[in-house]
Amino acid sequence: MFDFRNLATALLFALVVPAVLASDQSIELTDDRGATLQLSAAATQPAAISTFGADVSLALGVVPVAVTDYGLQGVPDYLSDQLKGVPTVGPRHQPNLEILSKLSPDLVIAIRRYTEKDGAHIESIAPLLALDLISLQDSLRAVELAGRALGAHEKAVELNAEFLDRIKKLAAASKEKPAKTIALLTSGSETPFIYYDHFLAIALLEKLGFNSVGGALANPEESIPLGYRVSLEALLELNPDIILMLPTSRQRAFTMNPVWPYLKAVQNDRVFEVPHYWKEGAGPIARERILDDIERLLLSNPANRSDN
């Protein structure tokens, strides 16, 4: 006689075990909005509405299914070889969500401040991991979160540890050398924009012994604004030893100001243009490249580390 109890037990086992296994694979994350993401499994088809999303995905061994671009400039130069053939969805502040939807991502890694208005629409397409990506701590946290979302948490932790160890070693090597003052500028207008010291690239410079003349944000608990407009007269009063300038598609009008040639950095030929990843440097690849640039341009050059 057939034992229906055994059949019932077998069916129950068949239903319960996969459910338990699926539960074991689920991932719960809290992003920088304070929103909780529930992933049934590690994402394998992330989309990036940020340079960071593409950067961290590639660093963790996952090619994104979509990335944002810089218009005619295309995808970020330093990632372009690894993103050949990957569809673009337009600029990060105005991504084409129709194209994004057709690509069926299982996760969207985005800059929080650029996706707040479209957050609900994006979440109807895929879980949204919205990140601040401004400070050093933002970078470390974002890499760890992305690592968990992509099923590569151990690798993400390792990348963070290696990065912090490199900072420590570079700082120790330059500890005894006299510090120089420095400013990171951007804009093509008549008045440059100077970054505060909580901004990632500036924070790295300060950890390596340089003193930013941009100063600190009045409310340290806030992350915005990133900096402020500074007149050439005010910049002359600050008079940094070194000036770093982010690339711009327009001629920098402020360099035509008659005050510009009187700046110490200009007179001593200590003005350097740095690549665009200095502006969006939170990703594991970008932040290592920033350290490469600091080491090559500033730490290895005696003129930038000792008094003339």
C-alpha positions in Angstrom: 0.0 0.0 0.0 1.3 3.4 -1.0 2.3 5.6 2.0 0.9 9.1 1.3 2.6 10.3 4.5 6.0 9.7 2.9 4.9 11.5 -0.2 3.6 14.5 1.9 6.9 14.6 3.7 8.9 14.5 0.5 6.8 17.3 -1.0 7.2 19.4 2.1 11.0 18.8 2.0 11.1 19.8 -1.7 9.4 23.0 -1.0 11.1 24.0 2.3 14.8 23.3 1.3 14.9 25.5 -1.7 13.2 28.3 0.3 15.8 28.0 3.0 18.7 28.0 0.5 17.2 31.1 -1.2 16.9 32.8 2.1 20.6 32.0 2.8 21.5 33.7 -0.5 19.4 36.8 0.2 21.2 40.1 0.9 19.9 43.1 2.9 21.6 46.5 2.6 21.0 50.0 3.9 22.2 52.7 1.5 23.0 56.4 2.1 19.3 57.4 1.9 18.7 55.1 4.8 16.7 52.9 2.5 16.8 49.2 2.9 17.4 47.0 -0.2 16.4 43.4 -0.3 18.2 41.3 -2.9 17.2 37.7 -3.4 20.8 36.9 -4.5 24.0 38.7 -5.4 23.6 41.0 -8.4 25.2 39.9 -11.6 23.9 42.6 -14.0 24.5 45.9 -12.3 23.8 49.2 -14.0 25.9 52.3 -13.1 24.3 55.8 -12.8 27.7 57.0 -11.6 31.3 56.5 -12.5 31.6 54.8 -9.2 29.2 52.1 -10.2 31.2 51.1 -13.2 34.5 51.5 -11.4 33.5 49.3 -8.4 31.8 46.7 -10.5 34.9 46.2 -12.7 37.2 46.2 -9.7 35.1 43.4 -8.3 35.1 41.4 -11.5 31.6 42.2 -12.8 31.0 44.1 -16.1 28.0 46.4 -15.8 25.1 46.1 -18.2 24.8 49.9 -18.5 26.8 53.0 -17.6 26.4 56.7 -17.7 28.6 58.9 -19.9 29.9 62.5 -20.3 28.0 63.3 -23.5 30.4 63.7 -26.5 33.3 62.8 -24.2 31.8 59.3 -23.7 32.6 57.0 -20.8 35.4 57.9 -18.4 38.8 57.5 -20.1 40.4 55.4 -17.4 37.6 52.8 -17.7 36.9 52.9 -21.5 39.0 49.8 -22.4 37.0 47.7 -20.0 33.6 49.1 -21.0 33.8 48.5 -24.7 30.4 47.4 -26.0 28.6 48.3 -22.7 25.5 50.4 -23.5 25.3 54.0 -22.2 22.2 55.6 -20.7 23.2 59.2 -21.0 24.5 61.6 -18.2 24.3 60.7 -14.6 22.0 63.7 -13.8 19.5 62.7 -16.5 19.8 59.0 -17.4 17.5 57.5 -20.0 15.4 55.3 -17.9 13.6 53.7 -20.9 16.9 52.4 -22.2 17.8 51.3 -18.6 14.6 49.3 -18.3 15.2 47.5 -21.5 18.6 46.3 -20.3 17.0 44.5 -17.3 19.6 45.3 -14.6 19.3 43.5 -11.3 20.8 46.4 -9.4 21.4 50.1 -10.0 24.5 51.7 -8.3 24.0 55.5 -8.3 25.0 58.8 -6.8 22.4 59.7 -4.3 22.1 63.5 -5.1 21.6 62.9 -8.8 18.9 60.3 -8.6 16.6 61.6 -5.8 14.0 62.9 -8.3 13.9 59.7 -10.3 14.4 57.3 -7.3 10.9 55.7 -7.4 11.1 55.2 -11.2 14.5 53.6 -10.9 13.3 51.3 -8.1 10.5 50.1 -10.4 13.3 48.8 -12.7 15.7 47.4 -10.2 16.9 47.8 -6.6 18.6 51.1 -6.1 21.8 51.5 -4.2 22.1 55.3 -3.8 25.4 56.5 -2.3 26.9 59.9 -1.3 30.4 59.3 -2.7 32.0 62.5 -1.4 34.4 61.8 1.4 37.0 59.1 2.2 34.6 57.4 4.6 31.9 57.5 1.9 34.2 55.7 -0.5 35.1 53.0 2.0 31.5 52.4 3.0 30.3 52.4 -0.7 32.9 49.9 -1.8 31.9 47.6 1.1 28.2 47.9 0.3 28.7 47.3 -3.4 30.9 44.3 -2.6 28.0 42.8 -0.5 25.5 43.5 -3.3 27.7 41.9 -5.9 28.6 38.9 -3.9 32.2 39.9 -3.5 32.3 41.2 0.1 35.6 39.7 1.0 37.2 41.2 -2.1 35.7 44.6 -1.3 37.1 44.5 2.2 40.5 43.5 0.8 40.5 46.5 -1.6 39.7 48.9 1.2 42.4 47.4 3.5 45.0 47.6 0.7 44.1 51.2 -0.1 44.3 52.3 3.6 47.6 50.5 3.9 49.0 52.3 0.9 47.9 55.7 2.3 49.7 54.8 5.6 52.9 53.8 3.8 52.9 57.0 1.7 52.2 59.1 4.7 55.1 57.6 6.6 57.5 58.1 3.7 56.7 61.8 3.6 56.3 62.4 7.3 59.6 64.3 7.8 59.3 66.5 4.8 58.0 70.1 5.2 54.3 70.4 4.2 53.1 72.5 1.3 49.8 74.3 1.0 47.6 73.2 -1.9 44.3 74.1 -3.7 42.1 72.0 -6.0 40.3 74.2 -8.4 37.6 73.7 -11.1 35.4 75.8 -13.4 35.9 77.5 -16.7 34.4 80.8 -15.5 36.0 83.9 -14.2 35.8 82.7 -10.6 37.2 79.3 -9.8 35.6 76.8 -7.5 37.8 75.5 -4.6 37.1 72.3 -2.7 36.7 71.9 1.0 38.9 69.4 2.9 36.2 66.7 3.3 36.2 66.1 -0.4 37.9 62.8 -1.1 40.8 64.0 -3.2 41.6 66.8 -0.7 41.3 64.4 2.2 43.9 62.1 0.6 46.3 65.0 0.0 45.9 66.1 3.7 46.6 62.5 4.9 49.8 62.7 2.8 51.1 65.9 4.4 49.6 68.7 2.3 47.6 71.5 3.8 44.5 72.5 1.8 43.8 76.2 1.7 40.1 75.6 0.9 39.4 75.1 4.5 36.6 73.0 6.2 32.9 72.9 5.7 31.2 75.0 8.5 29.0 72.1 9.5 31.1 69.0 9.5 28.0 66.8 9.7 26.9 68.0 6.3 28.6 66.9 3.1 27.2 69.5 0.7 28.5 71.9 -0.6 31.7 70.4 -1.8 33.4 73.8 -1.9 32.8 77.4 -2.9 33.6 80.1 -5.4 36.7 82.1 -4.5 37.8 85.4 -6.1 41.3 85.6 -7.5 42.0 88.3 -4.8 41.0 85.9 -2.1 43.0 83.1 -3.7 46.0 85.4 -3.7 45.6 85.9 0.0 45.5 82.2 0.5 48.4 81.9 -2.0 48.9 78.1 -2.1 52.3 76.6 -2.9 50.6 74.2 -5.4 47.5 74.4 -7.5 45.7 71.4 -9.0 43.1 72.0 -11.6 40.4 69.7 -12.8 39.8 69.5 -16.6 37.2 71.6 -18.2 35.7 71.8 -21.7 36.1 75.6 -21.7 39.1 77.9 -21.4 39.6 78.8 -17.8 38.7 82.5 -17.7 40.1 82.9 -14.2 43.6 82.2 -15.5 43.2 85.4 -17.7 42.7 87.5 -14.6 45.6 89.9 -14.1 46.0 88.6 -10.5 46.7 85.0 -11.7 50.4 85.5 -12.6 51.1 86.8 -9.1 50.1 83.6 -7.4 53.1 81.7 -5.9 52.1 78.4 -7.5 52.0 80.1 -11.0 55.3 81.9 -10.5 57.0 78.7 -9.3 55.5 76.5 -12.1 53.6 74.4 -9.6 50.2 74.3 -11.4 49.1 70.9 -12.5 46.1 69.6 -14.4 44.7 66.4 -12.9 42.4 63.9 -14.7 38.6 63.9 -14.3 38.7 60.9 -11.9 39.9 63.3 -9.2 36.4 64.7 -9.2 34.7 61.3 -8.9 37.4 59.3 -7.1 35.4 57.1 -4.8 35.8 53.9 -6.8 38.6 51.4 -6.1 40.3 52.0 -9.4 40.0 55.8 -9.4 41.2 56.4 -5.9 44.3 54.3 -6.6 45.0 56.4 -9.6 44.7 59.5 -7.5 47.4 58.2 -5.2 49.5 57.3 -8.3 49.2 61.0 -9.4 50.0 62.4 -6.0 53.0 60.1 -5.7 54.2 61.0 -9.3 53.5 64.7 -9.4 54.0 65.8 -5.8 55.7 63.2 -3.5 58.4 62.3 -6.0 59.2 65.9 -6.9 61.5 67.5 -4.3 60.3 71.0 -5.4 56.9 70.1 -4.1 58.0 68.8 -0.7 60.8 71.1 0.5 61.4 74.8 0.8 63.1 76.5 -2.1 
